[in-house]
Amino acid sequence: MSSTGPVISERVSMQDGAGGRAMRSLVEEIFLPGFESDQEGVIGLSAMDDGAAIRLGDRWLVLTTDSHVVHPIFFPGGDIGRLAIAGTVNDLAVMGATRVLGLTCAAIIEEGLPKTILRRIQRSIREACAEAGTSIVTGDTKVMGRGELDGIILNTSGIGMCERVVSDAGLHPGDRIIVTGSLGDHGMAVMAVRHELELDGDLESDVMPINDLIDAALRVGGSGIVAMKDPTRGGVASALHEMATKSHVGIVIAEVCLPVRAAVRSASELLGIDPLRIANEGKALLGVRPDRAADVLDALRHHPKGRDAAIIGECFAERAGSVVLDTGFGRRLLTEADGEPLPRIC
Amino acid sequence: MSSTGPVISERVSMQDGAGGRAMRSLVEEIFLPGFESDQEGVIGLSAMDDGAAIRLGDRWLVLTTDSHVVHPIFFPGGDIGRLAIAGTVNDLAVMGATRVLGLTCAAIIEEGLPKTILRRIQRSIREACAEAGTSIVTGDTKVMGRGELDGIILNTSGIGMCERVVSDAGLHPGDRIIVTGSLGDHGMAVMAVRHELELDGDLESDVMPINDLIDAALRVGGSGIVAMKDPTRGGVASALHEMATKSHVGIVIAEVCLPVRAAVRSASELLGIDPLRIANEGKALLGVRPDRAADVLDALRHHPKGRDAAIIGECFAERAGSVVLDTGFGRRLLTEADGEPLPRIC
């Protein structure tokens, strides 16, 4: 690898891992070829959803994987262990698999890491598993030398089961968009620590498994819940863009309806980061048929993890694939980020 | 973290990731607590097997995970992509799940890595998947900054299905130990590149998915195949120790029967590394009832991937938990390595 090598676009950049358009291009251009044609009864890689689904008799087995590289490892409201469990459980849940059969945990550890740190992480993995009603069933441990890796990486994969898979592509004109709680908490909490921001309000990550919350919504909403996605990397903006594009609808979001905590709003102004473009780790976006929206919202709000749930938008046949923000004074396109160059927030 | 911090044993060392006794201690001491009691119908973390098994009706779903951190990324006979697929497929296969339902692939990439390298890796992932009759069904991409990660890490998880789970703990006195081919090829090929050894013979990694080979053995051996394990990190010595300890038998191995290629033998003498203690990535150890051993060996040898298969040892009631090497001149204990400090060979 010489430093006067290929042009810049021919090297992987931080944006390529940030959950936006750049990452999707990288995956489509490099990882997808040869895996486009899924077997029968499989929702696979080409669906570019939060996970895969494999038909087993009259049910679906849902499978997902995530690597977690957050820095710092411990942050207000959580740590890399809780993040790993919540991330994987929530990816299963938004595909409809709220019953988690088991999780894997693969740790890659930097040589010299104090074992006390591993013990703290393991404890929070255990607690998050208990909260999600599941367990680590198998794992892997690798150690890399100093200078080869900074800290620790956790990869978690998970399998769940359900009767109906909910994709992120099922929206129709008229459907309502519901978010299960406040926006931007995780990303802003991590960024504040990294920028050593001193804030008045409490800035805490929302990291939590929400399979129980989604289960409560599905019990009430049934097949009226037509699409789900968790707005992690790239935030709500990226997630809605993906849903709108895949569903061939336009989405209009009302800014006044967006649940954003005061502390997050302040930090976002200080840091110049839009809360719609930063990761959430305990939230989901639901697309719901108009006649079921009020009941689903009610069910969410009666759940301890869904008190701040809100209907934030609606789907239209016009402007398919785009997301429009209604500010109250006018409307503007919420462009899809190429991928914010924010390393290691999840 | 001050440099005059905790005593050395309280920090993670390279040995802790090398597949030997040190790694098992780390896992038992830190990762296992709280996950000892498996749910009913689940073979979970406490079994410390190559994967987990979950009962689904009258069948078993087998789940496994592995991270791959090999350096160099490309080595004689393969690369990190082929290694990842083979490693995960073989972990499923040695638990009896030779039919692979799907694999996940999570890539963690260093910023600046040329995309041509990713394309080469993806191609070999695709080829290895085709060879194993499976596919990548979902994935994840993260990018870490320069100085945070050296190169690329792949994590692959996999699910498979079978009617009967084969554990690594099912050996009885009298059972024969069969290895499916030559020993030490992968580890020695990688170490030779890293030491820039110039050798006469061809030193090539054995990395390949062998679910088809194991399926051929199971078709002939049936329930007469009572234990399986793939001798990756820590090599045959570690794998046999684990099988002997869990099965409460002693294992005697005949040195003269061990299939070791001439090039591996030469390299092992030059480098001072025992071929029994270094990783294989396309081999399995089978414990077979004495009356089925000849037929299983025959089935293996008639398969293109099993031509060098050999019966290498036998199980005894005496010296439970130990492995003895019969050199032809006498017998000596094959001690379990604490974990060779060989970073990044798989």
Boltz contact constraints between the chains, C-beta under 6 A:
constraints:
  - contact:
      token1: [A, 6]
      token2: [B, 114]
      max_distance: 6.0
  - contact:
      token1: [A, 10]
      token2: [B, 115]
      max_distance: 6.0
  - contact:
      token1: [A, 11]
      token2: [B, 112]
      max_distance: 6.0
  - contact:
      token1: [A, 11]
      token2: [B, 114]
      max_distance: 6.0
  - contact:
      token1: [A, 12]
      token2: [B, 109]
      max_distance: 6.0
  - contact:
      token1: [A, 12]
      token2: [B, 113]
      max_distance: 6.0
  - contact:
      token1: [A, 12]
      token2: [B, 143]
      max_distance: 6.0
  - contact:
      token1: [A, 14]
      token2: [B, 111]
      max_distance: 6.0
  - contact:
      token1: [A, 14]
      token2: [B, 143]
      max_distance: 6.0
  - contact:
      token1: [A, 16]
      token2: [B, 143]
      max_distance: 6.0
  - contact:
      token1: [A, 17]
      token2: [B, 141]
      max_distance: 6.0
  - contact:
      token1: [A, 17]
      token2: [B, 142]
      max_distance: 6.0
  - contact:
      token1: [A, 17]
      token2: [B, 143]
      max_distance: 6.0
  - contact:
      token1: [A, 23]
      token2: [B, 141]
      max_distance: 6.0
  - contact:
      token1: [A, 30]
      token2: [B, 118]
      max_distance: 6.0
  - contact:
      token1: [A, 30]
      token2: [B, 119]
      max_distance: 6.0
  - contact:
      token1: [A, 30]
      token2: [B, 122]
      max_distance: 6.0
  - contact:
      token1: [A, 31]
      token2: [B, 122]
      max_distance: 6.0
  - contact:
      token1: [A, 34]
      token2: [B, 126]
      max_distance: 6.0
  - contact:
      token1: [A, 35]
      token2: [B, 135]
      max_distance: 6.0
  - contact:
      token1: [A, 35]
      token2: [B, 136]
      max_distance: 6.0
  - contact:
      token1: [A, 44]
      token2: [B, 137]
      max_distance: 6.0
  - contact:
      token1: [A, 45]
      token2: [B, 136]
      max_distance: 6.0
  - contact:
      token1: [A, 45]
      token2: [B, 137]
      max_distance: 6.0
  - contact:
      token1: [A, 51]
      token2: [B, 138]
      max_distance: 6.0
  - contact:
      token1: [A, 52]
      token2: [B, 137]
      max_distance: 6.0
  - contact:
      token1: [A, 52]
      token2: [B, 138]
      max_distance: 6.0
  - contact:
      token1: [A, 54]
      token2: [B, 101]
      max_distance: 6.0
  - contact:
      token1: [A, 54]
      token2: [B, 102]
      max_distance: 6.0
  - contact:
      token1: [A, 64]
      token2: [B, 138]
      max_distance: 6.0
  - contact:
      token1: [A, 65]
      token2: [B, 104]
      max_distance: 6.0
  - contact:
      token1: [A, 65]
      token2: [B, 106]
      max_distance: 6.0
  - contact:
      token1: [A, 65]
      token2: [B, 140]
      max_distance: 6.0
  - contact:
      token1: [A, 65]
      token2: [B, 157]
      max_distance: 6.0
  - contact:
      token1: [A, 66]
      token2: [B, 140]
      max_distance: 6.0
  - contact:
      token1: [A, 67]
      token2: [B, 106]
      max_distance: 6.0
  - contact:
      token1: [A, 67]
      token2: [B, 108]
      max_distance: 6.0
  - contact:
      token1: [A, 67]
      token2: [B, 140]
      max_distance: 6.0
  - contact:
      token1: [A, 67]
      token2: [B, 142]
      max_distance: 6.0
  - contact:
      token1: [A, 69]
      token2: [B, 142]
      max_distance: 6.0
  - contact:
      token1: [A, 69]
      token2: [B, 144]
      max_distance: 6.0
  - contact:
      token1: [A, 101]
      token2: [B, 54]
      max_distance: 6.0
  - contact:
      token1: [A, 102]
      token2: [B, 54]
      max_distance: 6.0
  - contact:
      token1: [A, 104]
      token2: [B, 65]
      max_distance: 6.0
  - contact:
      token1: [A, 104]
      token2: [B, 157]
      max_distance: 6.0
  - contact:
      token1: [A, 106]
      token2: [B, 65]
      max_distance: 6.0
  - contact:
      token1: [A, 106]
      token2: [B, 67]
      max_distance: 6.0
  - contact:
      token1: [A, 106]
      token2: [B, 155]
      max_distance: 6.0
  - contact:
      token1: [A, 108]
      token2: [B, 67]
      max_distance: 6.0
  - contact:
      token1: [A, 109]
      token2: [B, 12]
      max_distance: 6.0
  - contact:
      token1: [A, 111]
      token2: [B, 14]
      max_distance: 6.0
  - contact:
      token1: [A, 112]
      token2: [B, 11]
      max_distance: 6.0
  - contact:
      token1: [A, 113]
      token2: [B, 12]
      max_distance: 6.0
  - contact:
      token1: [A, 114]
      token2: [B, 6]
      max_distance: 6.0
  - contact:
      token1: [A, 114]
      token2: [B, 11]
      max_distance: 6.0
  - contact:
      token1: [A, 115]
      token2: [B, 10]
      max_distance: 6.0
  - contact:
      token1: [A, 118]
      token2: [B, 30]
      max_distance: 6.0
  - contact:
      token1: [A, 119]
      token2: [B, 30]
      max_distance: 6.0
  - contact:
      token1: [A, 122]
      token2: [B, 30]
      max_distance: 6.0
  - contact:
      token1: [A, 122]
      token2: [B, 31]
      max_distance: 6.0
  - contact:
      token1: [A, 126]
      token2: [B, 34]
      max_distance: 6.0
  - contact:
      token1: [A, 135]
      token2: [B, 35]
      max_distance: 6.0
  - contact:
      token1: [A, 136]
      token2: [B, 35]
      max_distance: 6.0
  - contact:
      token1: [A, 136]
      token2: [B, 45]
      max_distance: 6.0
  - contact:
      token1: [A, 137]
      token2: [B, 44]
      max_distance: 6.0
  - contact:
      token1: [A, 137]
      token2: [B, 45]
      max_distance: 6.0
  - contact:
      token1: [A, 137]
      token2: [B, 52]
      max_distance: 6.0
  - contact:
      token1: [A, 138]
      token2: [B, 51]
      max_distance: 6.0
  - contact:
      token1: [A, 138]
      token2: [B, 52]
      max_distance: 6.0
  - contact:
      token1: [A, 138]
      token2: [B, 64]
      max_distance: 6.0
  - contact:
      token1: [A, 140]
      token2: [B, 65]
      max_distance: 6.0
  - contact:
      token1: [A, 140]
      token2: [B, 66]
      max_distance: 6.0
  - contact:
      token1: [A, 140]
      token2: [B, 67]
      max_distance: 6.0
  - contact:
      token1: [A, 141]
      token2: [B, 17]
      max_distance: 6.0
  - contact:
      token1: [A, 141]
      token2: [B, 23]
      max_distance: 6.0
  - contact:
      token1: [A, 142]
      token2: [B, 17]
      max_distance: 6.0
  - contact:
      token1: [A, 142]
      token2: [B, 67]
      max_distance: 6.0
  - contact:
      token1: [A, 142]
      token2: [B, 69]
      max_distance: 6.0
  - contact:
      token1: [A, 143]
      token2: [B, 12]
      max_distance: 6.0
  - contact:
      token1: [A, 143]
      token2: [B, 14]
      max_distance: 6.0
  - contact:
      token1: [A, 143]
      token2: [B, 16]
      max_distance: 6.0
  - contact:
      token1: [A, 143]
      token2: [B, 17]
      max_distance: 6.0
  - contact:
      token1: [A, 144]
      token2: [B, 69]
      max_distance: 6.0
  - contact:
      token1: [A, 145]
      token2: [B, 343]
      max_distance: 6.0
  - contact:
      token1: [A, 148]
      token2: [B, 150]
      max_distance: 6.0
  - contact:
      token1: [A, 149]
      token2: [B, 149]
      max_distance: 6.0
  - contact:
      token1: [A, 150]
      token2: [B, 148]
      max_distance: 6.0
  - contact:
      token1: [A, 155]
      token2: [B, 106]
      max_distance: 6.0
  - contact:
      token1: [A, 155]
      token2: [B, 155]
      max_distance: 6.0
  - contact:
      token1: [A, 157]
      token2: [B, 65]
      max_distance: 6.0
  - contact:
      token1: [A, 157]
      token2: [B, 104]
      max_distance: 6.0
  - contact:
      token1: [A, 157]
      token2: [B, 157]
      max_distance: 6.0
  - contact:
      token1: [A, 343]
      token2: [B, 145]
      max_distance: 6.0
